[in-house]
Every structure is written in C-alpha cells, then in structure tokens.
Amino acid sequence: MSYICVVIFIGYKMEYLKRISDGELERKLEAAGALLIRGIKACGKTESAKQFAGSILELDQNDQVALLMDTSPQRLLVGKTPRLIDEWQEYPKIWNYIRHEIDRRNLPAQFILTGSSNPEESIKMHSGAGRFTILDMRTMSWQELGYSDGKVSLKSLFNSDKIDVYDEPTDLEFIVERLIIGGFPVMIGKKLNQAIDINRAYVDLLAEVDMSRVSNIKRDPVKVINLLRSLSRNVATIVDISTIETDISEREFVDISRPTIYDYLDALDRLMIIENQPAWNTHIRSSYSLRKSPKRHFSDVSLAVATLGLDKDALLNDLKFTGFLFESLVVHELRVYAQASDAKVFHYQDSSGLEVDAIVQRHNRDWCAFEIKLGVGQIEEAANNLKKLVSVLDERKVELPKSLNIITGTGISYTRNDGINVISLSSLGA
C-alpha cells in the first residue's frame, strides 16, 4: 500500500496525513481497555489519537484538572469513548484511576493516553498488564511524507522477493536537506532556513526547560548541550560513557562527571530524545565474541544536525560524517517499517571487527540484514560484509536470512546476480 499523500491546506489547518502506525493504533485500541501511545514530543501522537477519539481531555491545558484530581478524579474520565487523555504524565496518578475504571467498565477501547515523556517506571506500569496496550510512535518516515514510493516493501524482503529495477535515484542535495529538516509533522511545507530555526529552538528548549521539567530536577543547560553535541558527533556509533566524558572535556573544554552523564542520559531517554539500537544476540561458529553495546541515535536525526549547528554546505563538505547521519536516518525508517511487520531493528558487531549496520528481526525469529551506504561507491564492500555475516553464523541454531540488502541514498533499486538487493531509500517502504 502506498502512503504518498497530497498535503492540503485549509486556511491555517493542515489535513491529517495517514500514518503507517494508524492500523496498529486501531488494532491495539480494540484489544484492551486503554492504549498508551509513546513518542518524542511533536512526533504526531495527539493528532493520530484524535482520528480515533470520541472526546478529549488535555491535562496540560485545562485549569480545572488540578482541582478535580484532588476532589473528584473520576469526573475527568467521563466522556464519549475512546476518551483521549493528552499529556497524561502531567498527573501520573490518573493512570491508576484509569486502571480501576477499565476494570469497572470491562469494555475495550475506553481510553487513549498520549504523552511526550515517561514518568517513573513504578507509576507508569503499575498493574497495567491486561488493561493497556502500547504503541510507539516516531517522527514521519519518507513513505509517509511522500519522498518514498514504497515500491520495495520490508514485507516483501521478508518474503525473499527479487526487486525489479527502479531507476529513480535521489539527488544528494535533497538527502542532505532532509537530514536537516527531519520528520516532525510541523516541518511539512517548511523552507530549509525555517526548519533550521525550528529544530535549533527545539534543542534549546530541550536543554533549558524539558530536561529539568521531566523529573523536577534542575539540570545545567550548558552541560546538556555539551552532552547532546557529543552524542551528535558520535551518532550511529557505539560510544561508551568514558568516551563521551573525554570527548566533552577535549572538544567542549567542560568537565562533566560520569554520574551527571548517566543522569542526563536517563532524562533524555525518558523524554524519548534518544532511541538506541541494541546489538543482535545470535549464534556464531567463530571464536570471535559478539559485541553487546548499542549504537546511539537521536529519535530524529535532524536534532543531531541542529545540535551541532550545521547547514547544507557543512554537510556537503563532510560526506563522511553525513554518511553516519544518513545511516541514522535509515535506521529510523527501518524502525517505522519494521514495527508494521512485527519486527525490531538491531545491529551486528563482533570482536573481529565485522559490522553490519542493521538486522531487522521478527518475533518469529525471521530476519533480514542491511548495510547502509550514502552513495554507491561502497556497494561491493557492503555486499562482502553481508556474505561474511552469513558465513560466521551457526546454521544449526540460526536460520538463514530472508534477504540480504544494501540501502543507498543516491543509487537505484535492483537485485544483484548474487541475490543481494540494492535499495534506494526513495523506494523503501513498509
């Protein structure tokens, strides 16, 4: 199914663009009494939820909420169902009131909860089992924005389908612009300079307001920015705390303790600014050992660009670093498409130095492997990496991959004679 949509402006109101996650939202909403939608601020959670909601309660905008929470919290839950409770983490106690109300009504699709940060784990998940389903939302993918025609679906790659030749390469300058603009819905129709201003303001407010507000602990905005810059410089790589500490000291000339780094990383995680890519746990015949550290990514790669203050010329003049940003973008895309196929995205690295950028694995253990290259100059190297990965696996314990794939930015899409798929990002979809 194609998700290419036409953006229509009615006055100042933009028509809703269908999200790939909408089908999952509808399915999970009907499966339990309440659905919790998680995702980074401004990724479109509330707008998606409004398409299914019967009534809406905005906890961060209604002046009566605080009074009712103390006097008659059940009144907050009265309304046409499904009732959308927006920014529910502002009053975490409402979780338990909803939980009890679900038990009392004993009906599905009663509530949708949306929020841009996670409360303390003990509050958020207490006795939610069987009453709540969970949907993770991300910023918009190329297919949702109309920049990919989705002719090569991830589902087809799990079916080992060969790819017809799609000779519609994407211009490098366009890719660089998309790295800068990002996938936040508010960016639809924005010019490049407008997007730069908006994304930099997002980072500034994150450092100055959100990082302290998330747990009511004052955090130093300067140190927050220093940490974000270090994470940005090391995007799509494995980087440990000691490396981050050294990087900040040497590049920013600021001392920041390891406990502070851990605390700030935890806050970024609760705000869903960072979404790390875990290592793939598999079985290999080799004497080499698997690396278990995650790769670090921003939830939207544009935040890394904004944090470093980079523009189009800077990225075009440093294609090596732009390649890492492109890898992070593709991992984001794979996550969106993988979620629609009941799959998750990992990476592979072992002690011999062999790396594979992405492993997409379904819950039934079916998997596909992906190398990610901005241009076409490293296609052969990428193909050899994929073949080497297959050669080191213990076939007694690991099924062969459903497909081996190389995702490029500027190339075309086709299947090579050795069966490896080369896929332009502008052809990839769910």
Buried (B, 14 or more C-beta within 10 A) or exposed (E): EEBBBEEEEEEEEBEBBBBBBBEBBBEBBEEBBBBBBBBBBBBBBBBBBBEBBEEBBBBEEBEEBEEBBEEEBEEBBEBEBBBBBBBBBBBBEBBBBBBBBBEEEEEBBBBBBBBBBBBEEEEBBEEBEEBBBBBBBBBBBBBBBBBBBBBBBBBBBBEBBEBEEBEEBBEBEEBBBBBBBBBBBBBBEBEEEEBBEBBBEBBBEBBBEBBBBBBEEEBBBEBBBBBBBBBBBBBBBBBEEEEBBEBBBEEBEBEBEEEBBEBBBEBBBBBBBBBBBBBBEBEBEBEEEBBEBBBBBBBBBBBBBBBBEBEBEBBEEEEEBBBBBBBBBBBBBBBBBBBBBEBBBBBBBBEEEBBBBBBBBBEEEBBBBBBBBBBBEBBEEBBEBBEEBBEBBEEEEBEEBBBBBBBBBBBBBBBBEEEBBBBBBBBBBB
